[in-house]
Amino acid sequence: GLGKEVIMRKSVKYVAALLAATMTIGGLTGCVNSASSDTGSNTAASDSNAGVEESASSDNDYDFYIFNAKGENADALAAAVDTYEAETGLTIKIFSLGSGTPTEEALRVDMSSDHKPAIFGIMDPQALKEWVEGDFALDLTTADLLPEFKALADDLDPGLRLTMDGQDSYGIPYNVEGYGYIVDKEMIAALVGEDNVDSFIEKYKTATYDEFADFVEKVNAYIKDGKGNDFALSGQTFSLLAEKNEKAEKLEGVFSVAGSEKWTYGDHLINIPIDSVFPNVAAAVNATDEQLDKLYNPMVAYAKTLDLITSHAVSERGPEFINSTTNGYDAAVANFANGKTLFIKQGNWCYTNIKNANSEIVDTLTILPIKMPFEQGDIAVDGLTVEHMNSSIPVFCGNYYVLNKQVSQHELEEAQKFLVWLNTSEEGQHYVTEEMAFIPYNADPATTVLGNSLSDCIIGYMSEGNTLTNAYAGAPARWATEVFGLKIMEEYLTKPEWTEQDYEDIANYTIASWKEAKQ
């Protein structure tokens, strides 16, 4: 066994229902450059006869090639491949970029070469569009598949599918992910006392944004001058300890922020206000100008929240804040893992990175919801409340393994066998749950315990129904990071002080730039 109670179901209706609205897509809009399908002797095959027997790539010195789109699981996936090679006698090529590094250009280079990956990772339907139009991505609903892989693909509930129109299906999920403010419970104990940790977490989850902001100010003052102050969460008063212990003495800022990583405040943080207007990815894909106008107040709330986070970070806002050498993803993780900050806004994909930086804290980590100063009138999604948004975290499928039609039949078949092994065998699942520290996409949250603090925390939110969607993935391709995120990084994170006008300008820019990008 895995040494953990990991109970898998063939069809997980709970997770599927939770994510169905998020992942079902219809009528994609937006335009991206398609990779050329003119690849010499490697001609495109139809879905029903995918995989060409004679192709340039069949002369390669490997049986198949995996292009991994997620740097955080690079080492663990490589280890899984090593084990699979030892079991099967195959030779597998694998390529991963560093954590947080965009993969699109590297993937395009490989797709136009004689060394095409049989399996390639992508994030969402907007990224998929390029590879469908280029005739690379294999539709798993119509292709001639190996029986065991067809069973795996067919068993994917529509809510978990990577789809263009709701009828097709192009990927096998890497995992289920979630994010919020990661915090070490031992650090909470250092601030409010061991006996108050559980009540702090409980009260935090239902606290208002104003209570959260006051707490941030009090902790910041505590870090700077050591004076203990009272603060209230959900009406309960807590006191910062008068005497700092060794752990509290290490704190240098409330937040660890990767200022040079546009996706941290572009993709993920902006998803929260987008969720207040769009109930799922499909709704965001088909956003009307009238709906986008409703983002104004939620985006003002976003700007206020980002101001609070970045003005209470371990690094001060300014030119150095966006320096990739000193304030990138790895540096931000290290600052948090080494106890220099209370919070880092990341997800369970960060577990291995934190463990590598400081294994002593990984068993006491938890995730707390991101709060924003929404008013009920700001929320356009039927039935969604401020209280639910403030007490929930986004949970979604973040990456997919996609099969490439334009490789040899041998490569395609061996790629299918590997994905079956990874997602159904005991050994494959060991790598998914323990080495990658993933939540399997086919895990039942009611019965799954992974022994990974962040993943188990997310499963808890899923079991409680305290989840949000991943609607930002329906925004125009690369808009959230390369348009909006770039603007925030270059024009705001370099400014020491923000004003009310800045909040309004950010909100207006969000709406105008999205409208332009979707033309």
VOKEKE-444838 format. One record per residue (C-alpha): residue in one letter; y, x, z; residue number from 0. Coordinates in steps of 0.2 Angstrom, whole numbers, plus 5000, padded with zeros to 4 digits. Each point is the difference from the previous one (the first is absolute). Last residue first. Layout:
<pts>
  residu    py    px    pz  num
       A     Y     X     Z  NUM
...
</pts>
This chain:
<pts>
  residu    py    px    pz  num
       Q  5207  4941  4849  518
       K  4991  5002  5016  517
       A  5009  5017  5004  516
       E  5017  4992  4999  515
       K  4996  4986  5012  514
       W  4993  5012  5012  513
       S  5015  5011  4999  512
       A  5012  4986  5003  511
       I  4991  4992  5015  510
       T  4997  5017  5009  509
       Y  5017  5006  4996  508
       N  5008  4985  5008  507
       A  4990  5002  5016  506
       I  5004  5019  5001  505
       D  5018  4996  4997  504
       E  5000  4987  5014  503
       Y  4993  5013  5012  502
       D  5012  5013  4995  501
       Q  5014  4988  5002  500
       E  4995  4997  5018  499
       T  5001  5019  5002  498
       W  4989  5015  5000  497
       E  5003  5017  5008  496
       P  4992  5017  4997  495
       K  4998  4998  4982  494
       T  4986  5009  4991  493
       L  4988  4986  5003  492
       Y  5012  4989  4991  491
       E  5004  5006  4982  490
       E  4986  5011  4995  489
       M  4985  4992  5010  488
       I  5006  4982  4999  487
       K  5003  5001  4981  486
       L  4983  5009  4997  485
       G  4991  4987  5010  484
       F  5008  4986  4990  483
       V  4997  5007  4983  482
       E  4985  5012  5001  481
       T  4991  4993  5015  480
       A  5002  4981  4999  479
       W  5003  5000  4982  478
       R  4984  5009  4995  477
       A  4993  4986  4990  476
       P  5010  4984  5002  475
       A  4997  4991  5017  474
       G  4983  4993  5003  473
       A  4994  5014  5011  472
       Y  5015  4995  5012  471
       A  4990  4984  5004  470
       N  4988  5009  5012  469
       T  4996  4986  5011  468
       L  5002  4997  5019  467
       T  4988  5000  5014  466
       N  4998  4992  5017  465
       G  4984  4990  4997  464
       E  4993  5005  5017  463
       S  4985  5008  4992  462
       M  5010  5009  4987  461
       Y  5012  5007  5014  460
       G  4984  5006  5009  459
       I  4993  5008  4984  458
       I  5017  5009  4999  457
       C  4997  5007  5017  456
       D  4982  5005  4996  455
       S  5007  5010  4985  454
       L  5013  5009  5010  453
       S  4988  5004  5015  452
       N  4985  5005  4989  451
       G  4984  4995  5009  450
       L  4996  4989  4985  449
       V  4996  4983  5009  448
       T  4997  4986  4988  447
       T  4994  4983  5006  446
       A  5015  4988  4997  445
       P  5008  5012  4988  444
       D  4986  4998  4988  443
       A  4999  5016  4989  442
       N  4999  4999  4981  441
       Y  5017  5010  4997  440
       P  4993  5013  5011  439
       I  5014  5005  5013  438
       F  5002  5019  4997  437
       A  4999  5015  5011  436
       M  4997  5011  4985  435
       E  4986  5009  5010  434
       E  4995  4986  5011  433
       T  5001  4984  4991  432
       V  4999  5005  4982  431
       Y  4989  5015  5002  430
       H  4988  4991  5011  429
       Q  5000  4986  4988  428
       G  4993  5012  4986  427
       E  4986  5005  5012  426
       E  4995  4983  5005  425
       S  5000  4994  4982  424
       T  5011  4986  4993  423
       N  5017  5005  4995  422
       L  4998  5019  4997  421
       W  4983  4998  4992  420
       V  5006  4985  4989  419
       L  5015  5011  4995  418
       F  4989  5014  4995  417
       K  4988  4990  4990  416
       Q  5015  4993  4990  415
       A  5006  5017  4996  414
       E  4983  5006  4994  413
       E  5000  4985  4988  412
       L  5017  5004  4993  411
       E  4997  5019  4998  410
       H  4983  4997  4991  409
       Q  5008  4987  4989  408
       S  5014  5012  4995  407
       V  5018  4998  5005  406
       Q  5013  4989  4993  405
       K  4997  4984  5010  404
       N  5006  5008  5016  403
       L  4995  4991  5016  402
       V  5013  4996  5013  401
       Y  4999  5005  5019  400
       Y  5013  4990  5009  399
       N  5014  5004  5012  398
       G  5010  4991  5013  397
       C  4990  4984  5004  396
       F  5011  4991  5012  395
       V  5006  4997  5018  394
       P  5018  4999  5005  393
       I  5003  4999  5019  392
       S  5004  4985  5011  391
       S  5010  4996  5015  390
       N  5018  5001  4993  389
       M  4995  4990  4984  388
       H  4991  4987  5010  387
       E  5015  4997  5012  386
       V  5012  5000  4985  385
       T  4990  4986  4993  384
       L  4990  4997  4984  383
       G  4995  4982  4996  382
       D  5007  5000  4983  381
       V  5007  5017  4994  380
       A  5019  5000  4998  379
       I  5004  5009  5017  378
       D  5018  5004  5003  377
       G  5003  4983  5008  376
       Q  4988  5005  5014  375
       E  5011  5015  5004  374
       F  4994  5017  4997  373
       P  5005  5015  5010  372
       M  4985  5011  4995  371
       K  4985  5005  5010  370
       I  4986  5011  4994  369
       P  4984  4996  5010  368
       L  4991  5012  5012  367
       I  4985  5011  4995  366
       T  4989  5009  5013  365
       L  4995  5017  5004  364
       T  4991  5006  5015  363
       D  4984  5007  4992  362
       V  5010  5010  4987  361
       I  5010  5009  5014  360
       E  4990  5016  5003  359
       S  4996  5003  4982  358
       N  5017  5007  4997  357
       A  5006  5005  4982  356
       N  4983  4997  4992  355
       K  4998  4984  5009  354
       I  5017  4994  4995  353
       N  4996  5004  4982  352
       T  4983  4991  5002  351
       Y  5008  4984  5007  350
       C  5015  4999  4987  349
       W  4990  4988  4989  348
       N  5001  4988  5015  347
       G  5018  4997  4996  346
       Q  5017  5008  5002  345
       K  5016  4997  5009  344
       I  5000  5014  5013  343
       F  5005  4997  5018  342
       L  5003  5009  5016  341
       T  5005  5016  4993  340
       K  4998  5019  5005  339
       G  4982  4997  5006  338
       N  4991  5012  4989  337
       A  4992  4986  4989  336
       F  5018  4993  4997  335
       N  5008  5016  4994  334
       A  4984  5005  4990  333
       V  5000  4983  4991  332
       A  5018  5002  4996  331
       A  4998  5018  4994  330
       D  4985  4995  4989  329
       Y  5009  4986  4992  328
       G  5016  5009  4996  327
       N  5014  5006  5011  326
       T  5001  5019  4999  325
       T  4994  5004  4983  324
       S  5004  4983  4992  323
       N  5018  5001  5005  322
       I  5006  4982  5002  321
       F  5007  5001  5018  320
       E  5007  5018  4996  319
       P  5014  4992  4990  318
       G  5005  4989  5014  317
       R  4992  4988  5013  316
       E  4994  5009  5015  315
       S  4982  5005  5003  314
       V  4990  4993  5015  313
       A  5005  4983  4994  312
       H  5012  4988  5009  311
       S  5012  4998  4986  310
       T  4986  4998  4988  309
       I  4992  4986  5009  308
       L  5015  4990  5005  307
       D  5008  5002  4982  306
       L  4983  4994  4993  305
       T  5000  4985  5010  304
       K  5018  4995  4996  303
       A  4996  5003  4981  302
       Y  4985  4989  5002  301
       A  5010  4986  5008  300
       V  5013  5001  4986  299
       M  4984  4999  4988  298
       P  4994  4984  5009  297
       N  5018  4993  4997  296
       Y  5001  5004  4982  295
       L  4982  4997  4995  294
       K  5003  4982  4995  293
       D  5009  5006  4985  292
       L  4983  5006  4993  291
       Q  4994  4982  5001  290
       E  5014  4994  4989  289
       D  4997  5014  4988  288
       T  4982  4995  4998  287
       A  4986  5010  5007  286
       N  4983  5000  4990  285
       V  4993  5016  5006  284
       A  5007  4996  5017  283
       A  4990  4983  5001  282
       A  4984  5009  4994  281
       V  5002  5013  5014  280
       N  5000  4987  5013  279
       P  5011  4988  5011  278
       F  5016  5006  4993  277
       V  5017  4998  5009  276
       S  4996  5007  5018  275
       D  4987  5011  4993  274
       I  5013  5009  4990  273
       P  5009  5003  5017  272
       I  4984  5009  5006  271
       N  4996  5009  4984  270
       I  5016  5010  5001  269
       L  4992  5010  5014  268
       H  4984  5004  4990  267
       D  5005  5004  4982  266
       G  5018  5007  5002  265
       Y  5001  5006  5018  264
       T  4984  5010  5000  263
       W  4999  5000  4981  262
       K  5015  5011  4998  261
       E  4993  5015  5010  260
       S  5013  5013  5002  259
       G  5006  4992  5017  258
       A  4983  5000  5007  257
       V  5005  4992  5017  256
       S  4994  5003  5017  255
       F  5008  4988  5012  254
       V  5006  4999  5018  253
       G  5006  5018  5000  252
       E  4997  5017  5009  251
       L  4986  4995  5011  250
       K  4991  5015  5008  249
       E  5007  4996  5018  248
       A  4991  4983  4999  247
       K  4983  5009  4999  246
       E  5003  5012  5014  245
       N  5006  4986  5012  244
       K  5017  4993  5001  243
       E  5006  4994  5017  242
       A  5010  4984  5001  241
       L  4987  4991  4990  240
       L  5007  4988  4987  239
       S  5000  4983  5008  238
       F  4993  4984  4992  237
       T  5007  4982  5002  236
       Q  4990  4986  4992  235
       G  5010  4987  4990  234
       S  4990  5003  4984  233
       L  5005  5018  5002  232
       A  5013  5005  5012  231
       F  5008  5017  5003  230
       D  5004  5010  5016  229
       N  5007  5017  5000  228
       G  4994  5018  5005  227
       K  5012  5014  4997  226
       G  4993  5015  4992  225
       D  5016  5004  4990  224
       K  4994  5001  4982  223
       I  4983  4994  5000  222
       Y  5004  4986  5013  221
       A  5015  4995  4989  220
       N  4989  4998  4985  219
       V  4987  4990  5010  218
       K  5014  4988  5005  217
       E  5007  4999  4982  216
       V  4982  4996  4994  215
       F  4997  4987  5013  214
       D  5017  4992  4996  213
       A  4994  4999  4982  212
       F  4984  4992  5004  211
       E  5008  4987  5011  210
       D  5011  4996  4986  209
       Y  4986  4999  4988  208
       T  4991  4987  5011  207
       A  4985  5004  5010  206
       T  4983  4991  4997  205
       K  4990  5016  4996  204
       Y  5010  5010  5013  203
       K  4995  4989  5014  202
       E  4981  5004  4997  201
       I  5003  5018  4997  200
       F  5011  5002  5016  199
       S  4987  4989  5010  198
       D  4986  5012  4995  197
       V  5010  5016  5004  196
       N  5007  4994  5016  195
       D  4988  5008  5012  194
       E  5001  5017  4992  193
       G  5019  5001  5003  192
       V  5015  4995  4989  191
       L  5004  5016  4990  190
       A  4985  5011  5003  189
       A  4989  4985  4998  188
       I  5008  4996  4983  187
       M  4996  5018  4995  186
       E  4982  4998  5006  185
       K  4999  4984  4989  184
       D  5004  5011  4985  183
       V  5011  4990  4987  182
       I  4998  4996  4982  181
       Y  5014  4988  4994  180
       G  4993  4989  4987  179
       Y  4986  5001  4987  178
       G  4984  4992  4993  177
       E  4987  5005  4988  176
       V  4984  4992  4993  175
       N  4989  5012  4990  174
       Y  4997  5010  4984  173
       P  4999  4983  4991  172
       I  4989  4999  4985  171
       G  5010  4997  4984  170
       Y  5003  4991  4984  169
       S  4997  4981  5002  168
       D  5004  4986  4988  167
       Q  5003  4982  5003  166
       G  5016  5001  5011  165
       D  5011  5006  4986  164
       M  5002  5018  5002  163
       T  4988  5004  5014  162
       L  4996  5012  5013  161
       R  4988  4989  5010  160
       L  5000  4997  5019  159
       G  5005  4982  5000  158
       P  4989  4996  4986  157
       D  4985  5004  5011  156
       L  4991  5016  4995  155
       D  4981  4996  4999  154
       D  5001  5001  4981  153
       A  5005  5018  5001  152
       L  4986  5005  5012  151
       A  4987  4990  4991  150
       K  5006  5008  4983  149
       F  4998  5017  5008  148
       E  4982  4997  5005  147
       P  4996  4992  4983  146
       L  5008  5014  4990  145
       L  5015  4993  4990  144
       D  5003  4993  4983  143
       A  5018  4995  5002  142
       T  5007  4983  5001  141
       T  5005  4997  5018  140
       L  5002  5019  5004  139
       D  5014  5002  4988  138
       L  5000  5018  4996  137
       A  5017  5009  5000  136
       F  5004  5012  4986  135
       D  5006  4989  4986  134
       G  5018  5006  5000  133
       E  5006  4983  5004  132
       V  4988  4999  5015  131
       W  5004  5017  5006  130
       E  5019  4997  5000  129
       K  4998  4983  5008  128
       L  4990  5007  5015  127
       A  5015  5008  5008  126
       Q  5009  4983  5001  125
       P  4983  4992  5006  124
       D  4999  5012  5015  123
       M  4996  5017  5007  122
       I  4990  5011  4987  121
       G  4985  5011  5002  120
       F  4990  5007  4985  119
       I  4981  5000  4997  118
       A  4993  5006  4984  117
       P  5014  5013  5000  116
       K  5004  5007  4982  115
       H  4998  5018  4997  114
       D  5003  5000  4981  113
       S  5018  4997  5003  112
       S  5012  4986  4999  111
       M  4993  4991  5015  110
       D  5001  5017  5010  109
       V  5019  5001  4996  108
       R  5003  4982  5004  107
       L  4992  5002  5017  106
       A  5011  5015  5005  105
       E  5015  4990  4995  104
       E  4995  4985  5010  103
       T  4995  5009  5016  102
       P  5015  4999  5011  101
       T  4998  5011  5015  100
       G  4999  4991  5017   99
       S  4986  5011  5006   98
       G  4996  5014  4989   97
       L  4991  4998  4983   96
       S  4982  4996  4998   95
       F  4987  5006  4986   94
       I  4981  4998  5000   93
       K  4987  5007  4988   92
       I  4982  4995  5003   91
       T  4985  5010  4997   90
       L  4984  4989  5002   89
       G  4984  5006  5009   88
       T  4999  4983  5008   87
       E  4999  5002  5019   86
       A  5010  5017  5000   85
       E  5013  4993  4988   84
       Y  5002  4985  5012   83
       T  5003  5011  5015   82
       D  5013  5010  4991   81
       V  5008  4984  4993   80
       A  5002  4993  5018   79
       A  5007  5017  5005   78
       A  5013  4999  4986   77
       L  5004  4982  5005   76
       A  5003  5006  5018   75
       D  5011  5014  4995   74
       A  5011  4990  4988   73
       N  5001  4984  5011   72
       E  5019  5002  5004   71
       G  5004  5006  4982   70
       K  4996  4982  4993   69
       A  5000  4999  4981   68
       N  4983  5008  4997   67
       F  4995  5004  4983   66
       I  4981  5001  4999   65
       Y  4991  5009  4987   64
       F  4982  4997  4993   63
       D  4985  5010  4996   62
       Y  5009  5017  5000   61
       D  5000  5015  4988   60
       N  5010  4990  4987   59
       D  4992  4997  4983   58
       S  4999  4981  5003   57
       S  5019  5000  5001   56
       A  5002  5002  4981   55
       S  4991  4984  4998   54
       E  4983  4994  4993   53
       E  4991  4986  5010   52
       V  5016  4990  5002   51
       G  5002  4991  5016   50
       A  5004  4981  5000   49
       N  4990  4988  4989   48
       S  5005  4983  5007   47
       D  5017  5007  5005   46
       S  5003  5007  4982   45
       A  5000  5018  4997   44
       A  5015  5012  4997   43
       T  4997  5015  4989   42
       N  4997  5017  5008   41
       S  4999  5010  4984   40
       G  5019  5003  4999   39
       T  5008  4992  5015   38
       D  5012  4987  4993   37
       S  5000  4988  5015   36
       S  5018  5005  5003   35
       A  5006  4998  5018   34
       S  5010  4984  5002   33
       N  5018  5002  5005   32
       V  5005  4987  5012   31
       C  5008  4983  4998   30
       G  5003  4986  5013   29
       T  4991  4983  5001   28
       L  4983  4996  5006   27
       G  4994  4982  4996   26
       G  4989  4996  5015   25
       I  4994  5010  5014   24
       T  4989  4997  5015   23
       M  5001  5014  5013   22
       T  5011  4994  5013   21
       A  4996  4982  5000   20
       A  4982  5004  5002   19
       L  5002  5013  5014   18
       L  4997  4989  5015   17
       A  4987  4989  4991   16
       A  4991  5016  4994   15
       V  5000  5007  5017   14
       Y  4992  4985  5008   13
       K  4989  4996  4985   12
       V  4991  5016  5001   11
       S  4986  4999  4988   10
       K  4986  5013  5001    9
       R  5003  5002  5018    8
       M  5001  5017  5010    7
       I  4998  5003  5018    6
       V  5006  5016  5006    5
       E  4996  5002  5019    4
       K  5002  5019  5001    3
       G  4988  5014  5001    2
       L  4998  4999  4981    1
       G  4982  4996  5001    0
</pts>
